[in-house]
Amino acid sequence: MRHALILSAILSMLPFGSSIAAGNIAPDWTLADPDGQTIRLQDEVEAQATILFFWATWCPYCKALFPHLQSIRLEYGDRVRILAINFREDGDPATFINESGYDVTLLLDGDEVAELYDIYGTPGVILLDKDRVIHFDLRHIPPIEPPDLGKPASHKRKAAYRAPYWAAEIRKSLDAIIAEHYEIP
């Protein structure tokens, strides 16, 4: 009996599953943009669906996904907001965004926010509704591989192959979020 109580106590302390899962409320946070303006998640999600995009300038998958996110932004207009949370960075994210012309809200030094969401690699994409409910997490999309051309695919080639697929999955989730939670003009 004593061993059962000890085992029960140990098991109750272990984390089983993450609170970062579809249907759960996303943790709130505050980050700064390149101008030093403070952005709080709760204030950003109230009027539109929100894409949290965890990225870095050195990431080939992020670079491949960015144009697709821009097309989503253009397609959905004011019904979606993209918060580009830069983390694990060794480059200049503001210059990258400005030179690329992406219409996103750039947030800097997002390492702690990424950790809060259990995101340790790039890219990370999470979709939220106006109540901060998580509806999509890119980590739960099965990976697809480019066709075998007789040699191993580079990260750049894999990224180019996967990015349109990821964008299609993001659009499906956005459509569901918007239909359920927002008035469509």
C-alpha positions as CSV (number, residue, x, y, z in Angstrom):
1,M,0.0,0.0,0.0
2,R,2.8,2.4,0.9
3,H,4.5,1.8,-2.5
4,A,1.2,2.6,-4.3
5,L,0.9,5.9,-2.4
6,I,4.4,6.8,-3.3
7,L,3.9,5.9,-6.9
8,S,0.7,7.8,-7.0
9,A,2.4,10.9,-5.6
10,I,5.2,10.7,-8.1
11,L,2.8,10.2,-11.0
12,S,0.7,13.2,-10.0
13,M,3.8,15.4,-10.3
14,L,4.7,14.3,-13.9
15,P,3.4,16.4,-16.8
16,F,1.1,14.4,-19.0
17,G,0.4,16.4,-22.2
18,S,0.7,20.1,-22.8
19,S,-1.7,22.8,-22.2
20,I,-0.8,23.9,-25.7
21,A,-3.3,21.8,-27.5
22,A,-6.3,22.4,-29.7
23,G,-9.3,23.5,-27.6
24,N,-7.1,25.0,-24.8
25,I,-6.7,28.7,-24.0
26,A,-3.3,30.0,-25.2
27,P,-1.2,31.7,-22.5
28,D,-1.1,35.5,-22.5
29,W,2.1,37.3,-22.9
30,T,3.6,40.7,-23.8
31,L,6.5,41.4,-26.3
32,A,7.9,44.5,-27.9
33,D,7.9,45.4,-31.6
34,P,11.1,46.9,-33.3
35,D,9.9,50.4,-32.3
36,G,9.7,49.4,-28.6
37,Q,5.9,49.4,-28.5
38,T,4.5,46.8,-26.2
39,I,2.1,44.2,-27.7
40,R,-0.1,42.0,-25.5
41,L,-1.6,38.9,-27.0
42,Q,-5.0,39.4,-25.3
43,D,-5.3,42.8,-26.9
44,E,-4.5,41.5,-30.4
45,V,-7.0,38.6,-30.7
46,E,-10.2,40.3,-29.8
47,A,-11.2,41.5,-33.3
48,Q,-9.8,38.8,-35.6
49,A,-8.3,35.3,-35.9
50,T,-4.6,35.4,-35.0
51,I,-1.7,33.5,-36.4
52,L,1.3,33.1,-34.1
53,F,4.3,32.5,-36.3
54,F,7.4,31.6,-34.5
55,W,10.4,32.1,-36.8
56,A,14.0,33.1,-37.3
57,T,15.8,34.7,-40.3
58,W,18.1,31.7,-40.7
59,C,15.3,29.1,-41.0
60,P,14.7,27.9,-44.6
61,Y,11.3,26.6,-43.6
62,C,10.3,30.0,-42.3
63,K,11.5,31.8,-45.4
64,A,9.5,29.4,-47.5
65,L,6.4,29.8,-45.4
66,F,6.5,33.6,-45.2
67,P,5.2,34.3,-48.8
68,H,2.3,32.0,-48.1
69,L,1.5,33.7,-44.9
70,Q,1.6,37.0,-46.8
71,S,-0.9,35.6,-49.3
72,I,-3.1,34.5,-46.4
73,R,-2.9,38.0,-45.0
74,L,-3.9,39.5,-48.4
75,E,-6.7,37.0,-48.9
76,Y,-8.3,37.3,-45.5
77,G,-7.6,41.0,-44.9
78,D,-8.8,42.3,-41.6
79,R,-10.2,39.0,-40.6
80,V,-6.7,37.7,-39.7
81,R,-3.7,39.1,-37.9
82,I,-0.2,37.6,-38.1
83,L,2.1,38.0,-35.1
84,A,5.6,37.1,-36.3
85,I,7.4,36.1,-33.1
86,N,11.1,36.1,-33.7
87,F,13.2,33.8,-31.5
88,R,16.6,32.0,-31.5
89,E,17.7,34.8,-33.7
90,D,21.3,35.8,-34.8
91,G,20.3,38.1,-37.7
92,D,18.3,41.2,-38.2
93,P,14.5,40.3,-38.3
94,A,13.3,43.9,-38.8
95,T,15.5,44.4,-41.9
96,F,14.3,41.0,-43.2
97,I,10.6,41.9,-42.8
98,N,11.0,45.4,-44.2
99,E,13.0,44.3,-47.3
100,S,10.6,41.5,-47.9
101,G,7.5,43.7,-47.6
102,Y,5.6,41.3,-45.3
103,D,2.4,42.7,-43.7
104,V,2.9,41.2,-40.2
105,T,3.4,42.5,-36.7
106,L,7.0,41.7,-35.9
107,L,7.7,40.9,-32.3
108,L,11.3,40.6,-31.0
109,D,13.0,38.4,-28.4
110,G,10.3,35.8,-28.3
111,D,12.4,33.0,-26.8
112,E,10.5,33.0,-23.5
113,V,7.1,33.1,-25.3
114,A,8.2,30.2,-27.6
115,E,9.2,28.2,-24.5
116,L,5.8,29.1,-23.0
117,Y,4.2,27.4,-26.0
118,D,6.6,24.5,-26.0
119,I,8.1,25.6,-29.3
120,Y,11.7,24.8,-29.6
121,G,12.2,24.6,-33.3
122,T,11.2,26.7,-36.3
123,P,8.8,27.3,-37.8
124,G,6.0,27.2,-35.3
125,V,2.4,28.2,-36.2
126,I,-0.5,28.4,-33.8
127,L,-4.0,29.7,-34.7
128,L,-6.2,31.4,-32.1
129,D,-9.7,32.7,-32.1
130,K,-10.9,35.9,-30.3
131,D,-11.0,34.0,-27.0
132,R,-7.4,32.8,-27.4
133,V,-8.6,29.2,-28.0
134,I,-6.1,27.2,-29.9
135,H,-7.5,25.7,-33.1
136,F,-4.3,24.7,-35.0
137,D,-0.7,23.8,-34.2
138,L,1.6,23.1,-37.1
139,R,3.4,20.5,-35.0
140,H,0.3,18.2,-35.4
141,I,0.4,18.3,-39.2
142,P,2.1,15.1,-40.5
143,P,5.3,15.9,-42.4
144,I,5.3,15.4,-46.2
145,E,8.5,14.7,-48.1
146,P,9.4,15.8,-51.6
147,P,9.7,13.0,-54.3
148,D,12.9,11.0,-54.2
149,L,15.2,12.3,-56.9
150,G,18.0,9.9,-56.1
151,K,19.7,12.1,-53.5
152,P,18.7,13.4,-50.1
153,A,16.6,16.5,-50.2
154,S,18.1,19.6,-48.7
155,H,16.3,21.6,-46.1
156,K,15.6,24.3,-48.7
157,R,14.0,21.8,-51.0
158,K,11.9,20.3,-48.2
159,A,10.9,23.7,-47.1
160,A,9.7,24.7,-50.6
161,Y,7.7,21.4,-50.9
162,R,6.1,21.7,-47.4
163,A,5.3,25.4,-47.2
164,P,2.3,25.3,-49.7
165,Y,0.9,22.2,-47.9
166,W,1.2,24.0,-44.5
167,A,-0.5,27.1,-46.0
168,A,-3.4,25.0,-47.2
169,E,-3.8,23.5,-43.7
170,I,-3.7,26.9,-42.1
171,R,-6.3,28.2,-44.6
172,K,-8.6,25.3,-43.7
173,S,-8.4,26.1,-40.0
174,L,-8.8,29.8,-40.6
175,D,-11.9,29.2,-42.6
176,A,-13.4,27.1,-39.7
177,I,-12.4,29.8,-37.1
178,I,-13.9,32.6,-39.1
179,A,-17.1,30.8,-39.9
180,E,-17.6,29.9,-36.2
181,H,-16.4,33.0,-34.4
182,Y,-16.6,36.1,-36.7
183,E,-19.2,37.7,-38.9
184,I,-18.2,37.4,-42.6
185,P,-18.8,40.7,-44.4
